Amino acid sequence: MMMPRLGRPLRTAAALLLLLLTLPGVLAAQSSIESSMEAMQAGLRGAPDSEEADARWTLEERMEHYRVPGVSIAVLRDGEVAWARGFGVIEAGTSTPVDAETVFSVGSVSKMGTAAAVLRLVDDGRLELDTGLNGWLTRWTVPENDFTRRTAPTLRRTLSHTAGFTVHGFADFQPGEELPTLVEILEGGGPAKNPPIEVDVEPGTIWRYSGGGTTVQSLVVEEVTGMAFHDAARTLVFEPLGMDRSSYENPLPAEHGNIARAHSALGRPRALPRGWEAMPENAASGLWTTPTDVGRMIAALIASWRGEPDAFLSQELAREMMTEVAPGSYGLGPQLSGEGATRRFMHGGSNDSYKAFMVGFLESGNGAVVMTNGARGGELWSEIVRAIAAAEGWPVTEVR
C-alpha cells in the first residue's frame, strides 16, 4: 500500500521541525569555532623551553613583529576542515586582504602532494615501492656507482629520505631568470642552481633529507603517466580531493589570481616586478595552494588510514605511509611523531619568502595548516600552531 504524499504545508512544517531540532547543535558548533578563533588570535606563545614560554601575544602583534604581511590558517576537527580564514594583506602597503582562497607557496609541504601522487600510482598498480628506480626511468637514470650496485634506491627509500640522495634543497628563481628543465635539475646543468643529484651513501644506511630524491620521484611520475608533473598531480590528487586552488605550475601564472606576494625579512616586497618567485623543482618545493586545500588532503589521508569507504588510498597503503622507515622518523612522505592520541604526521615548508606548516592527528582527525608570505614566517607559524593547540585542546602543544 502506497503511503500518501505529504502536502506542501506538511513538508514545510517537517522541514521547520528538523531545522529547530538541529539548530542548537549548529549554533553550539559555530560558537565553539568562534571561541577557538578568538583564543588563537589572542594566545600566540613562545616555545615551552624558552625564556618566553609564559609570554602571550596577539596574532596582529606577532605579524608586525616578524614583519609578515599575510597569514592564512585552516583548522581540522574530526577529519574535516572546521574553519579557514586569512589575516593581513597579500602585499605590504596595499589593502587587498588575504582570504581563504589566497594561494601561497608552501615550500617542502609540496612533498606531501608529491607523495600522495606517487602512492595513488602505487595503489593503482602502476608503481611499486620496492623496485629499483631506474626500472621506471628513460630520460635520465640514477648514476650507477658502488652504492647503487649494492642496494638500488627505491620509492620507499626516496619517500622516506633514506635512499642516500644528495641535494637537501633548492634556491628559488627570480622573475626574468631562465628556468631549468627537470632533466637539467637532475643533471645539475644549464640554468639549474644545484649540483647533480646522485646517491653517495648506500641506500637504507642513513636518514638524510633530500629534495633531490623528491625530484627523482617527479620524473618517475612523468615517465609512468606520460604527463608533465603538474598535470599528473592535478589528475591524481587535486581533482579527486577538490583541491581547486592548488597548482605545481612554476612560475605560477598571474591569471591564477589571488596570489600572496613575496616579502623579505624586513617585510618588503620582493621578486619584483612579478611579485613571487618560481620553484622549477616543483615536486620538492613548487606547490601553490591554500590551507583549505591542504586541509582536504590531510582529511583524505586520515580517512584512508582509518579505512573509511571510498577513501583516497587503500588502508593498507595509508598505514604504510604513516609508519616510520628505518633509520629515520619519516614515513612515505610525512614526518611522524607521538603514540596513541598524540600520533601525528606533519611537514614544514620554507622557500625564500614563504613559510608553511601542516599537521594531522591520526586518531582524533584534528589538525591545522598555516601559511605565511614573509621570510620570517617560520618563527610566526610556530607560535600560531601552539596557540591553535591550546585553543583546540590538543594533547600536545609543541608539535614540530
N, C-alpha and C positions, 0 to 999 in steps of 0.2 A: 504494500500500500504506500503510495507516494505521500510524503509529508507536504502540507500546504506551504507555499512560499510566504515568507514574511512580507507584509506590505511595507511601503516606504516609511510610514511613521514608526513601525516597529523596528525596522532596520536602523533607523536613525536613533531610536531610543537605546537599542542594543549597543550601537557604536558609542553613544554617550556614556553608557554604563561602563563599557570597557575602558574608556578614557578616564573616568572617575576612579576606577579601580587601580589603574596603573599610574596615574598622575603622582601620587605620593612618592612612589619609588623613583620616578623620573626626576622629580624635584629634589629628592634627597641626593641622588647621584650628582645632579648638577651643582647642588650646594657643596658637596664633597669636593668636586673638581675645582670650583671657585676658591674654596678654602685652601686647597693644596697649592693652587697657583699663587695665591696671595702669600702663603707661608714661604714658598720657594723664593718669590721676588724679594721678600724681606729677610731671608735667612741664609744668605751666602756665608760660607765659613771656611776657615783655613784647615790645613791638614791636621789630623788628631795629634801627631807627634811633633808639631811645630810650635814656635813661640806664639803663633796667632790662633792656636786651637780654640780658644774661647771667644775669639772675635766674631762679630756678626755685621754684615753689610747688606745693603740693598743691591739688587741687580744693576740699577742705574748707576750707583756709586762705583761698582767694580768695572762696569763697561767704560766709564770715564777714566778710572784709574789705569786700566790696561790699554786704553785708547782703542777700543774695539767698537766700531760704529754700529754693527748689527749682529744680532743673535737670533737663532731660531731653535725651538725646542719642541719635542714631542714626548709624551709620557704614555706608557702602556700599562694597562691593568688587565689581568687575567687573559692575556693573549690578544688584546685588542688595543688600538690606539684610543686612549681615553680623551686626550686633548692635545692640540698643537697650536702654537702661537709664535709670532715673530715679535721682536723687540728692536727698537732703534731704527736705523735707516740703511738703505742699500749702499749709500755713498756719503762720506763725510761732507758736510757743507750743503747737502741737499735735504729736501723734506720728504722724499719718497720712502715710505715705511717698508720695513721688512714684514712680510706676512707669511702665512703658512705655505704659500705657493712659490716663494722666493727660492731659487736654486743656489747652492753653494758648492764649491769644490771641497771634496772631503778627504783628499789625500789617500792614505792607506786603508780607510774604510772601503775604498774601491775593491780591495782584495776580497771582501765578503761577497760582493756581487759576482766577482770572477769565480770564486769557489762555488757559489750557487749554480752558475752556468756549467761549470765542469761536472758537478755532481748530478745535474739533470741529464747530462750526456751519459754518465755512468749508469744512472737509473734506467736509461733507455737502451742500455747495452751497446752503446756506440763507443764507449771508452772503458778502460779497465784501470783500476787504481794501482795495480802492482805489475804492470807491463812496462818495460823499458821505454822511455820517452821517444827514442829515435825510431821506434816502430811506427810512430804516427807522423813523423816529420819528413818533409822532402825539400822545402825551400831553404831550410837551414837545419843542421843537426848539431846536437851537443858534441863539442870537440872530444874525441876519444883520447884517453890517457890511462895510466896505470890504475887510477882510482875508479874510473868508469868501467874499465875492463873487469875489475874485481867485483864491483857492485854497480849495476846500472841505476841511474836516477829514475824515479817513477813519479807518478802523480801524487801518490800518498806521501812520499817524501817531500815533494815540492810544495804541496799544500800546507804541510806542517813545518816547513823551513828546516828540514833535516836531510836535504838532498845534497848539501855541500856546494850549492851555487854561490858565486860571488855577486857583488854589487848590492849593497844594502838598500840604497835609494837613488833617486834621480833628481837632477836640478830642473826647475821649471824653465819654460821658454817664454821670452818676452815678445810682445807684438813686433812683427817685422822680421823676427828670426826665422830662418829656414828650419822646418821640422824634419827629423829623420823618419825613414820608413821603419817598419817593425824589424826587418832583417838588418838594417843598419844599426838599430839599437842593440840587437843581439850580437852583432859583429864588433860593435864599438867603432863604427866607421861613419863616413860622411859627416853630417852636422850633429850626430849624437854627441852628448856631453859625458858619456860614461865609458869606462874601459870595456873590453869584450866580456861577455858573460860566459863563464865556464865553471866546471867543477874542480876545486882544488884540494878537497879532502874526500875521503871515502864516504859515500852516502850512508847515513844511519849512524855515524860515529859521533857527530856533534849536532847541537842546535845552533843555527846561525840565521838570523833574519835576512831574507833575500828578496828584494823587489825584482832582482834579475830572474829568480826562479819563477815568480809570478808572470813575468813577461814571456817566459818559455810556455807557460800554460796557455797564454793567449794565442800563441802560434799553433799549439795543439788544437785549440777550439776552431781556429780558422781553417786548418787543414781538414779537420773532420767534417765541419759543416759546409765548407765551401763559401763562407760568408766573411766579410770584414768583422772584426771582433765586436764593434759597437752594434752592428746589425744582429749578430748572433745573440748578444746579451739581451737585446730588445725582444727577440723571438723566444728565447729560452727562459728569461727571468722577468723582464719588465712587463710585458703584455700579460702573462699568466697571473702576475701578482697585482696588476692595476697600478704599477709604478709609472704613471703617465708623465711625470715631470723629470724623469731620470734619463741621462744620456752619457755615453762614453765618448762622444764626438769631441775632438780637440783640433783646433780651438773651437770652443762652443760657439755656434753661430749666434749673432745678436738677435736673430729672429726667434730664438728660443724664448726670449723675453723674461723679465723679472729676475735678473741676474744680480746677485750680490757682488759688488765691486771689491777689488783687492786693495788692502791697506798695509802700510808699513808698521813697524813697531812704534812709530810716533803717531800713528793714526792718520797718515797722509795717503791720499790716493796714489796708486802705483800702477804699473803695467799699462801706462797710457800710450796712445790715445784710446785704445780699446777699453781698458779698464779691468782686464783679467788676463792671467797667464794661460799658457797652453801646456798640457802634460801629454805628449805623444805616447808615453809609456802607459797607455790608458788603463790596462788591466791592473797595473800596480798602483796608480795614483791619479787616474784621469776621470773619475766619476763625478758628474754634476748631478745633484739630487736635492731632495728636501727631507727634513726629519720625518714627515708623514710617510714618504715612500720607503725610507729605510725602516721605519716602524712596521710597515706592512711586511717587509722581508723578515724582520725579527719574529713577527707573529706567525708567519708561514713556517719558519724553521722550528719554532716551539710546537706548533700544531703537528708538524712532521715527527718530531721527537716523541710526542705523546701518542702518535699512531692514529690521529683523527682521520675519518673518512675523506677521501679525495684530497689528501694533503699534497703539498708541493713536492716532497721527497718521500720515498718509502721509509717506514720507521726504522728498518734495519740500517739503511744508509745514513739517516739522520742521527742515529745513535753512534755510528762510527764517526760522523762529523764532530760530535760532541764528546769524543774520547781522545785524551792526550796520546800523541805518538812519541814514544821514547826516542831520544833522550830529552825532549822538550816539553813545554807546557801548552803547546798549541795542538788543536785537533786538525781537522781537514778544513782549514780556513781561519777559525777564530782562536783567540787565546781563551783558556779555560781556567777556572778557579773555583774553590769552595766545594762543599759537600752538602747534600740534603737541601734544606731551604735556601742555603747560600750558593748553591751550584749555579754558575753563570757563565755565559760566553760573551765576549766583548772584543772590540777593536778600536784603536785610535787612528787618527789621521792627521798628517802635518805636511802641507805644502807651504811655499814661501809666505803666502798671505792668508791662508785659511787653515783653521784647526777644527777638528771634529772628534766626536766620540760616540760610541753606541754600546749598549749593554742590555742583555736579556737574561732573566732568571727562569730556568727551565721548569721548576716545579710550580711556581706561582703564576708565571706568564707575565710578570711585571717587567718593566724596563724603561729605558729612556734613550733619546738621541739628542745631541747638542751640536749645533754648527755655528761657526763664527767667521767673520770676514776681516780679521786682524791678525797680524803676525804674533801678537801675544795672547791669542785666543786659547792656547793650551793651558795657560795658567788660569784663565777665566772659566773654561769648561769644567775644570777640576772642582772649583768652588761651587759651580752650578749643580753638578751631579751630587755633591754632598748635600746641598740644600734640598734637592729633589728627594734623595734618600730619606732625609729627616722628615720632610713633609708627607711622604707616602708611607712612612713606617717600614722601610725595607729592613731586613735582618742585619745588614751591614751598611755602614755609611761611607766607607772607603772601598771603592770598587775597582780601582786601577789594576 
